[in-house]
Amino acid sequence: MKVVQWIFPRLERSIPSLAHRFFITIFFTPLNYRVPDKERAVEKEAEKFFIDVQGRKICCYSWGKGPLILLVHGWAGRATQFRKIISRLVAANYRVVGFDGPAHGKSQGTSTSIEEFENVIKALCIRHGDPEAVIAHSFGGGAVLFAAMHGLTVKRLVNIASPTIGDEIIGTYLKTINGSEDTGRFFKSYVLQKTGRSFDEFTALHFVTKLPRHVNLLLIHDENDPEVPIKHALELLKVYPSARLFKTSGLGHTRILRDEKVIDECVSFIRS
């Protein structure tokens, strides 16, 4: 990433068309990080299985028995990031199913999109039935709402640290690689040309206004999240006021998944 941060602004100045194409690749290509030992332990406890979704093998996991809870991780994440939540839900007599998204973890692929996440979510629900609740982190929250907009039955959804604002999402990528607003404008034009829809139509702020049925929605967000600021949750509340916001402080973007009070809130919401 440090190399990209050094190269990208220079590439923008010298060959902007090449920089723009490079940004498209970056946007749809997640990084894969080393899996911590504590996550490997919860992975060993799972019943692992694979499903084929549009020609890709998707690695899935199942823990425990009881009513189904589906987990959907974020961009550059993996199912085992929910390890503490998994343990609590299994102890509360739920069956927990998660997956490594396309191009993530042990699943096949090098790049992916929100549509591909939607296809995996729907394939799992066809196989296992509609879940009692879904817990999603970051990008995963948008993917679940995208699937719900297209008819997936979601009774209860917990969105943890989920981005919602189109320009902010693109801006985060640009900031990460030292890109300019010109590249952001190009990317929005590219999405419009490629799909016939604006980039904003691929965000949670849009999805939540197009749901065919009501979703009980709990937003969990940290006031000090440096990657996805809390204004993402606040904007979603404005357009979907029946949602409830549980705020934390000092947990950031990923440690929030391991906080006991956050997990208590998740379990309480699912049981309500």
C-alpha positions in Angstrom: 0.0 0.0 0.0 2.9 2.4 0.7 4.2 1.8 -2.8 0.7 2.5 -4.2 0.4 5.7 -2.2 3.7 6.9 -3.7 3.0 5.8 -7.3 -0.6 6.8 -7.7 -0.4 10.6 -7.5 2.5 10.6 -9.9 0.6 8.3 -12.2 -2.4 10.7 -12.1 -0.2 13.6 -13.2 1.7 11.7 -15.9 -0.8 9.2 -17.4 -4.2 10.0 -15.9 -6.1 7.5 -18.0 -3.9 4.7 -16.7 -4.4 6.0 -13.1 -8.1 5.9 -13.6 -8.1 2.3 -14.8 -5.8 1.4 -11.9 -8.3 2.9 -9.4 -11.1 0.7 -10.8 -8.9 -2.3 -10.1 -8.1 -1.1 -6.6 -11.7 -0.4 -5.8 -12.9 -3.9 -6.6 -9.9 -5.8 -5.3 -9.8 -6.5 -1.5 -6.6 -7.0 0.4 -6.2 -10.2 2.3 -4.6 -9.9 5.8 -3.0 -12.5 8.0 -5.5 -14.4 10.1 -4.8 -14.1 13.9 -4.4 -17.3 15.9 -7.6 -16.6 17.9 -9.5 -16.6 14.7 -7.9 -19.8 13.6 -9.2 -21.4 16.8 -12.8 -20.5 16.1 -12.4 -21.6 12.5 -11.3 -25.1 13.7 -14.5 -25.3 15.8 -16.7 -24.7 12.7 -18.3 -27.1 10.3 -16.7 -26.0 7.1 -18.5 -26.4 3.7 -18.3 -24.9 0.2 -21.0 -23.7 -2.1 -20.6 -22.8 -5.8 -21.8 -19.3 -6.7 -21.5 -18.3 -10.3 -18.5 -20.6 -10.8 -16.6 -19.7 -7.7 -16.1 -21.8 -4.6 -17.2 -19.9 -1.6 -16.0 -21.1 1.8 -18.7 -21.2 4.5 -18.8 -22.0 8.2 -21.4 -23.2 10.6 -21.3 -23.2 14.4 -23.9 -24.5 16.9 -27.5 -25.5 16.6 -30.8 -23.6 16.8 -32.4 -20.7 15.0 -30.2 -19.4 12.2 -28.1 -16.2 12.5 -26.2 -15.1 9.4 -23.0 -13.2 9.6 -21.7 -11.0 6.7 -18.2 -9.5 7.0 -16.9 -6.3 5.6 -14.5 -5.4 2.8 -11.1 -7.2 3.2 -12.6 -9.1 6.2 -13.6 -12.7 6.8 -16.2 -14.7 8.8 -14.0 -15.4 11.7 -13.6 -11.7 12.6 -16.9 -12.3 14.4 -15.3 -14.8 16.7 -16.5 -13.4 20.0 -20.0 -12.8 18.7 -20.1 -16.4 17.4 -19.2 -17.8 20.8 -22.0 -15.8 22.5 -24.6 -16.8 20.0 -23.7 -20.5 20.1 -23.9 -20.3 23.9 -27.4 -18.7 23.5 -28.5 -21.7 21.4 -28.3 -20.2 17.9 -26.9 -21.7 14.8 -24.4 -19.3 13.3 -23.5 -19.3 9.6 -20.9 -17.2 8.0 -18.8 -17.1 4.8 -15.7 -15.6 3.3 -17.0 -13.4 0.5 -15.8 -13.8 -3.1 -12.1 -12.9 -3.3 -11.9 -12.9 0.5 -10.4 -15.4 2.9 -10.5 -19.0 1.6 -13.0 -18.3 -1.1 -12.0 -18.1 -4.8 -11.5 -14.9 -6.8 -9.3 -11.8 -6.9 -11.9 -9.1 -7.2 -15.6 -8.8 -6.3 -18.6 -6.5 -6.0 -21.7 -5.9 -3.9 -23.7 -7.9 -6.5 -21.5 -11.0 -5.9 -21.9 -10.6 -2.1 -25.7 -10.5 -2.7 -25.6 -13.7 -4.7 -23.7 -15.5 -1.9 -26.1 -14.3 0.7 -29.1 -15.4 -1.3 -27.6 -18.8 -2.1 -27.0 -19.4 1.6 -30.6 -18.4 2.5 -31.9 -20.8 -0.2 -29.8 -23.6 1.3 -30.5 -22.9 5.0 -33.7 -20.9 5.0 -34.4 -17.3 6.1 -32.3 -16.3 9.1 -33.8 -15.0 12.4 -31.3 -12.2 12.2 -28.3 -11.0 10.2 -25.3 -9.3 11.8 -23.1 -7.4 9.3 -19.9 -5.4 9.5 -18.9 -2.4 7.4 -19.4 -3.2 3.7 -21.4 -6.3 4.6 -24.2 -4.1 5.9 -24.7 -2.5 2.6 -24.6 -5.9 0.9 -27.4 -7.2 3.1 -29.6 -4.1 2.5 -28.9 -4.5 -1.3 -30.1 -8.1 -1.1 -33.1 -7.0 1.0 -34.0 -4.4 -1.6 -34.2 -7.2 -4.1 -36.5 -9.3 -2.0 -34.4 -11.2 0.5 -36.4 -11.6 3.8 -34.5 -9.9 6.6 -36.4 -9.8 9.9 -33.7 -8.2 12.0 -30.4 -6.6 10.9 -27.5 -5.4 13.0 -25.3 -3.1 10.9 -22.0 -2.5 12.7 -19.8 0.4 11.4 -21.4 0.3 8.0 -20.7 3.0 5.3 -23.7 4.6 3.7 -22.7 7.8 1.9 -21.5 7.5 -1.7 -19.0 10.4 -1.9 -17.6 9.4 1.5 -16.9 5.9 0.4 -15.1 7.0 -2.8 -13.3 9.6 -0.8 -12.0 7.0 1.7 -10.4 5.0 -1.1 -8.9 8.2 -2.7 -7.4 9.2 0.7 -5.9 5.8 1.2 -4.0 5.9 -2.1 -3.4 9.7 -2.2 -5.8 10.0 -5.2 -7.4 13.2 -6.4 -11.0 14.3 -6.8 -10.5 14.0 -10.6 -10.2 10.3 -10.2 -13.3 10.2 -8.1 -15.3 12.0 -10.7 -14.0 9.6 -13.4 -15.0 6.6 -11.2 -18.6 7.9 -10.8 -18.8 8.4 -14.5 -17.5 4.9 -15.1 -20.1 3.4 -12.8 -22.9 5.3 -14.5 -21.7 4.2 -18.0 -21.1 0.6 -16.9 -24.4 0.1 -15.0 -26.8 2.8 -16.1 -27.1 3.8 -12.5 -25.3 6.4 -10.4 -22.8 5.3 -7.7 -25.2 6.6 -5.0 -27.7 4.0 -6.2 -25.2 1.4 -4.9 -25.2 2.7 -1.3 -27.1 1.9 1.8 -28.7 5.3 1.8 -30.5 4.3 -1.4 -31.2 0.7 -0.6 -32.9 1.4 2.7 -35.5 3.7 0.9 -36.4 0.9 -1.6 -37.0 -2.0 0.8 -40.1 -4.0 -0.2 -40.8 -4.8 3.5 -39.9 -3.3 6.9 -36.6 -4.4 8.5 -35.9 -4.1 12.2 -32.6 -2.3 12.0 -30.0 -1.7 14.7 -27.1 0.5 13.9 -23.9 0.1 16.0 -21.2 2.7 15.4 -18.2 4.1 17.2 -18.0 7.9 17.6 -14.3 7.7 16.9 -14.3 5.3 13.9 -11.5 6.7 11.7 -12.4 4.5 8.7 -16.2 5.0 8.6 -17.1 8.1 10.6 -20.4 8.0 12.6 -22.0 10.5 10.2 -22.7 7.4 7.9 -25.0 6.0 10.6 -26.6 9.4 11.3 -27.4 9.9 7.7 -29.1 6.5 7.5 -31.2 7.4 10.6 -32.5 10.4 8.8 -33.9 8.4 5.9 -34.9 5.3 8.0 -36.0 6.8 11.3 -37.4 3.5 12.7 -33.8 2.3 13.0 -32.1 2.5 16.4 -28.5 3.7 17.0 -26.2 2.3 19.7 -23.1 4.4 20.0 -19.8 3.4 21.4 -16.6 5.4 22.0 -12.9 4.4 21.6 -13.5 1.1 19.8 -12.7 2.2 16.2 -13.8 0.2 13.2 -12.9 -3.5 14.0 -12.3 -3.7 17.7 -16.0 -2.9 18.0 -16.7 -6.5 16.9 -15.1 -7.8 20.1 -16.6 -5.5 22.7 -18.8 -7.2 25.3 -21.3 -4.4 25.5 -21.7 -4.4 21.7 -22.2 -8.2 21.8 -24.8 -7.8 24.6 -26.7 -5.3 22.5 -26.6 -7.7 19.5 -27.9 -10.7 21.5 -30.6 -8.5 23.2 -31.8 -7.2 19.8 -32.0 -10.6 18.3 -34.0 -12.0 21.2 -36.4 -9.0 21.3 
